Amino acid sequence: MSSLSEHPTVKRFRERTDSATVKPRATPLDAQWLRQLCLDAGADDVGFCDIDRTELAGERADILRFFREPER
């Protein structure tokens, strides 16, 4: 196998994520509700921050690349 991207599991994952339709929410998520959901699902710690914070300026391009906003 030449690369990880050629692995059958990776190919199936990409096919599913490429074809998935993300629908924008009518209302913003409640951060406290989402935090509790993550904790209930087994996360040890959960936090949220605004990607427009100046401290994240150097990471913003990667954040947007990996966590795309849904198309409207």
C-alpha positions as CSV (number, residue, x, y, z in Angstrom):
1,M,0.0,0.0,0.0
2,S,1.5,3.3,-1.1
3,S,0.0,5.6,1.5
4,L,-2.6,5.8,4.2
5,S,-5.0,7.6,1.9
6,E,-5.2,4.4,-0.2
7,H,-6.3,2.3,2.7
8,P,-9.9,0.9,2.2
9,T,-11.1,2.2,5.6
10,V,-9.8,5.7,4.8
11,K,-11.4,5.7,1.4
12,R,-14.8,4.6,2.9
13,F,-14.5,7.3,5.5
14,R,-13.8,10.0,2.9
15,E,-16.7,8.8,0.7
16,R,-19.1,9.1,3.6
17,T,-17.9,12.5,4.8
18,D,-17.8,13.9,1.2
19,S,-21.4,12.8,0.6
20,A,-22.7,13.9,4.0
21,T,-25.0,16.9,4.0
22,V,-24.6,19.3,6.9
23,K,-27.6,21.4,7.6
24,P,-27.1,24.7,9.4
25,R,-28.9,25.0,12.7
26,A,-31.6,27.6,13.1
27,T,-30.4,28.5,16.6
28,P,-26.9,28.4,18.1
29,L,-26.0,25.4,20.3
30,D,-26.1,25.9,24.0
31,A,-22.4,25.6,25.2
32,Q,-23.4,24.1,28.6
33,W,-25.7,21.5,27.0
34,L,-23.0,20.6,24.5
35,R,-20.3,20.4,27.2
36,Q,-22.5,18.0,29.2
37,L,-23.2,15.9,26.1
38,C,-19.5,15.5,25.6
39,L,-18.8,14.7,29.2
40,D,-21.7,12.1,29.2
41,A,-20.1,10.6,26.1
42,G,-16.9,10.0,27.9
43,A,-14.8,13.1,27.4
44,D,-12.6,13.8,30.4
45,D,-12.6,17.6,29.9
46,V,-14.4,19.9,27.4
47,G,-14.0,23.5,26.6
48,F,-15.0,25.9,23.9
49,C,-13.5,29.1,22.6
50,D,-14.1,31.7,19.8
51,I,-11.9,31.1,16.8
52,D,-11.6,34.9,16.4
53,R,-9.5,35.2,19.5
54,T,-6.1,36.9,18.7
55,E,-4.3,34.0,20.5
56,L,-5.6,31.6,17.8
57,A,-4.7,33.8,14.8
58,G,-1.9,31.4,13.8
59,E,-4.2,28.4,14.0
60,R,-7.3,29.9,12.3
61,A,-6.6,28.6,8.8
62,D,-6.1,25.0,10.1
63,I,-9.2,25.3,12.3
64,L,-11.3,26.4,9.3
65,R,-9.8,23.7,7.1
66,F,-10.4,20.8,9.6
67,F,-13.7,22.1,11.0
68,R,-15.5,23.5,8.0
69,E,-18.5,25.7,8.6
70,P,-21.7,24.2,7.0
71,E,-22.6,25.7,3.7
72,R,-25.7,27.9,3.8
